[in-house]
Amino acid sequence: MHTQPKIFLLLETSRQLGRELLRGAANWSQMYGPVALSASAGHFEQSLPDLRKEKNFGVVARLSVPGLVRAFKKYRFPLIALEPVTSDLLHIKEDLELTEIRSDSEAIAAMGADYLWNDGFRNFAFCGFPNRLWSRRRADAFAEYVKQKGGNCSIYPADEEELPFGRERLKLKKWIQSLPKPVGMLTCDDDRAHQILQLCEEYDIQVPQEISVLGAGNDEILCELAMPPLSSVAIDLFSAGFEAAKILVEQINGKTERPDDIMMNPLWVTSRLSTDFLAVKDTLVTKALQFIRQNYLRPIGVNDVVRYLDCSRRTLELRFSAATNRTVADEIEYYRLGRAKRLLATTADPVSNIAEPSGFCNFRSMLHAFHTIERCTPTEYREKHTRKS
């Protein structure tokens, strides 16, 4: 008799990443199973189960789980590895030819940089855990993207070994105080952002007026409890868990071709008070940005912004472009498109009904924005990013 496939998910349930990957795998099981899922509540310290009597199983885990690599070499079961933390683990992953669940560092960095750039920042900083490989990937991508846009970027320097936060505080404080102000900062994740916000409060560094802090991962509990509440790049972890379950069951059932790495892609920036600041020196442009952000869901255009500011259209366009490197019309479309993307990914509303609540005058305008900026249709965007349930 054929044994039902089983997937061991050795993931931390204390963090958004682990919980969303688990939810994605469970959703695949509900839709295409049956497949048995096994997970244990806990943090990063997960234990490998006794695999000697198991059949038709696969594993999703960090390669740092004790005994995992040794067990894989012995039993050769289907295994998907979470993004390695160190170069040594990356080499092991590559030597074993494993599929990896990894974040799209370039896309996350670009989304964070664009968001801060649109707030008027030209001085940028990245603070991560420099000795962790995934954090270095994001730091390098952020620095390169900011350089291409013409901004200045400071990267938090590495130590020979990673220090506990208690011992690292003084070094972090000195680095933060050395940054040119105002500065837009992207952190490697929401945990790091929390630490930055704590230090800023302790040493009377104003957030967001001196430092706008943007996290990554959008762990809603952490972000809402932060002081001030933390803006963060939302990442599509759910779809990665869904895809991991699909791939593992295929491998359990005999598919031998090695799948491509599973990417965790950014979705949008969830704005909160930690970035509620415009670092634009031109007061006319600041007022224009504020007006657009407050009214983009209404049927406004460039002329409405001109009337509000009581200036000529040419004056507004020239000064707006000089300050932001985009047009007023582009700015309005940017916010409408962001709203549409979120509605497509989080609601079941018909695609044709998304345009009006996003501020677009009609579906054709929304379709053009997706073609121009996202290089896809709204339907294709939904299929790629929406939760499958």
N, C-alpha and C positions, 0 to 999 in steps of 0.2 A: 504494500500500500504506500502511495506517495505521501511523504511527510510534508505538512504545511510549512512553507518558508518562515524563517524566524530572523528578525533583525535585532541585534543588541546595539542599543544607542547609549554609548558611554559619554554622556553630555551633561554639563553642569545645568541643573534646573534652577540655580540661584541667579542666573543672568538671562537677559533677553535673548542672547544668541542661542543658548542651549534650548530655551523654552520654545522659540520660534522654529528651530530646526525640528524639534520633536513634534510640534503641531503640524508642520508640513508633511513629515513622514506619516503621521497618523491620518492626515487627510488623504494621502495617496492610498493607504490601506483601506480606508472606508470606501473609496471610489473604485479601486481596482483589485482589492484583496480577494480572499482573505490572506493576511500575513500577520504573524504574531510579532508584536513589538515588545521589547524588554528594556526598561529604563529604571534607574534608581535615583531617588531624590538626593541632591547633594551639590557640592561645589566642584572645583576642578579635580579634586582627588577622587577618581573613580577606580573601581576594582574590576579586574578581568574575571568573568565567570568561569566556571569549570567547563571547558569546551570538549572534554574527552568523549562525552556521551552525546554530544549534539550532532545533528545532521541537518543538511539543507539550511545553513545559516550564513549570515553576513554580519559585519560589524561597522559601525561608524564611531570613530574615537580619535582622540589625540594620541599621537605616537608616544607621548610621554607616559601613558598608562603603564604601570609596572607589568612586565611580562608580555606585553602585547606583541612586540616585534619578534621575540623568541617564539611565541605561540604561532604567529603567522608563518614564520620560516618552517615550523614543524608541520602545521596542518594545511597551509595554503588556502585558507578560506577567503571569500570575497571581503575586501576591506577598503573603506574609504577613509582617508585621513583628513582631520581638520588642519587648517593652515599651520605649518610648523612654526614653532616659536624661535628656534635656533637654527643656525646653518647646519649643524651636525644632524639635526632631525630632517632638514631638507634633503641632505645627501642620502640619508636612509630611505626617505620617501622615493627619491629618484632611483636609487639602486634597486629597490623592490618594485619599481614601476607601478606605483599606486596612484589611483585617482585622488585628487585633493579638492576639498571644499575651501576655496580661497576667495578673499575679497578682491574686487576690482579696484586696486589701489589708485590707478590713474583716474578712473571715473569719480571715485569718492573725493580725491584731492581736487579735481577740476570743479566738481559741484560746490565744495566748500569754498574754494578760491573765488569762483564766480559770485557766489552769494555775498561774500565779504567785499569783493570789488564793487558790486552793485550798491553797497552801502557807502561807497566813497573811499574805502581804504586803499592806500598805496604802500603802507608799511604793513608787513605781514610777519607772522611767527607761527612756528609749528612746535608743539610740545608733545612728545611721546615717551615711550619707554625705549631708549635708544638701543638697548641690547636685545630687544625682541624683533625678530625678523620681519613680521607683518607690520610693525610700527615703523621700521626703517623704510620699508617699501612705500608706505604712505608719506613719510617725510620727504623722501627723494622725489616722489611724484609731485608733491605740493610745491617744493622748491623750484623744480623745473617748470611747472606750469606758471607759477608767479613770475619767474624770470621771463618766460615767453610773452606774458602780458605787459611786462615793463615795470613790475613792482619790485620792492625790496623785501627780502625774506631772511629771517633769523631762525635757525634750527637749534633746539635745545641740545647741547653737546653731551656725548656719551662719557661714562666712566668706564674703567676697566671692568668693574662688576656692577651689577644693578644693586642700588642701595635701598633699604627700607625707607618708606616715606619719612619716618621720624628723623632719620639721619640725612636725608636728602633736602630737607626743608630750606636750610640756609642757602644751599647752592641754587635751588629753584627761585628763592626770593631775590637773590642778587641778579639772576638772569632776567627775571621779570622786570625788575627795576631798571635794568640797563636798556630795555627795549625803547625805541623811539615811540612817542605817543602822539596821537592815538594810533593803536595798532589792532589789526584784526587777527585773532589767533584761532587756528584749527588745532584741536588735540586729536591724538590717535584714537581715543574712545571716550565714552562718558565718564569712566572711572578717573581718567587723567584730568578731564575737565573739572570734575568735582574737587580734586586736589588743588587745582589752580584757583578755583573760586574761594576755597577755604583760605588760601594764602593771601589772596587779594583782600578779603574781609579782614584778616588778621593785621595786615600791614597798610590798611587804609588806601588801597589802590582801587580807584573807582571803576566799577563794571556797570554799564558798558562804555562810559564816557572816555576812559583812558584805554581800556582793553575790552574789546568785544570778544567773547569766548564762545566758540562753536565746537560742540562735541561730535561724536560719530557713533551711530548705533541706535540712537533714539530709544534708550531704555526708559520708558515713560515714568516708572517709579523714581529712578535716580534723577531724571530731568525735572520732574515736578517738585521734588523735595529739595533741589538745589536752591541756593540763595545768592543771586536771583535765579529764578527758574531758567534752566539751561536749554538753549537752542541746540539742535542736533541734526546731523545728516541721517535720515532714515534709510536703512539698508534692507533689501529684500531677502531676509533670512528664510522666510516661510517657503518660498519657491525652491531654495537650495535644499531644504529638507525633503520637499516633495520629490525633487529630481534624484536625490540620494537614494530614497526608498525604491524608486523605479529602477535605477541602475543596479542596485544590489539584488533585487528580485530577478532581474534579467541574468545576472551573473550566477546566482544560485541555480537558475534553471538551465545553465550550460553555455551562456554566451561567453566566449573567450576573448573577444577583442577588447583591448583596454579603452575605456571611455575617456573623453576629454575631461579636464578639470571642471568642476562645478563652480560657477562664479556667483558670488554674492554681490549684486549690483545695487548702487544707490537709487533711491526712489525720488526723494525730494528733501528739502530742509524744512523741518518743523520749527517755526520761529517762536521764541519765547523772549523773556526780558533780558537775557544775557547778551543779546545782540541788538537791542532796541535803541540804536544810535546811528546817525548818519554822519560820517566823517567827511563831509563836503564843505569846503570853505565858502563857496559861492552861495549866499543866502537865497538868491532867486532859485537856484537849482534845488536847494534843500526844500524850499516851499513846494516846488513842482513835484519832487519825489514824495513828499508827505501827502500831497493832494492825490497823486496817482494811487498810492497804497491804500488810501481811505476810500477811494471811489472807483477802482478798476472794475468792480462788479456791476457798476452802472454803465449805461451806454454813452460813455465819454470818449472824446477824441482829442487830438492835439489842440483844436480851437477852444475846447472847454478849459484846458489848462491855461491857455493864453488869456482867456477872459478872466479866469480866477486871479491871475497874477497881474493883470492890467498892464501888459507889455506887448511889444510887437512879436509876431511869430518868429521872425528872423533872429531877433535878439535871444529869444528863448532857445531856439534850436542851436545857435552857435555856442551859447554858454553851456547848455546841457551836454552837447557833444564834447566840448572841451573838458568838462568835469567827469563825464562818465564813459566816454568812448562809445556811446550808443545814442540813437535818436529817441525822442519822446515817444513816438509810436512804438518803437521796439520795447521800451520800458513797459508800456501798457500791455503789450502782447506777452511779455515775459511773465507778468503776474497772472494774466488770464490763462496762459498755458499751464503754469504750475497748478492752478486751481483745477483745471480740466484733468490733468494727469492724476491728481489725488482722487478725484471723483471716479475716474475710470478704474482705478486700482482698488478702491474701497467700497464701491456701491455696485448694485446690479441694475442701475438705471439704464435704459436703452441709450446707445451711443448718441443717437440723434437728439436726446433730451439733455445732454451734458453741456451743450454750447451756451444756452441762455444763462444757467446758474453760474457759469464760469466767466460771464461778462462779454462773451462774443455776441455780435449782433445776429449771427445766423450760423448754421452748421457749416456752410461753405467757408466762412472765415476761420473757423476752428480747424477744418480739414487742411486749409492752406498753411496754417501755423504748424501743424504736425508734420506735414510734408517738408516744409522749409527747415524747421529746427530739429525735429526728432527723426527725420528721414523715414517715417512710417505713417500709417493711417492710425486714427484713434482706436480702431478695432484691433489692429496689430499690437498697439501699445498695451491694450487691456489683456490680450491673450498672453503677452510676455510677462506682465507684472501683476495681474490680479491673482488673488487667492483662488484656488481651484474649487472650493466648496460653493 
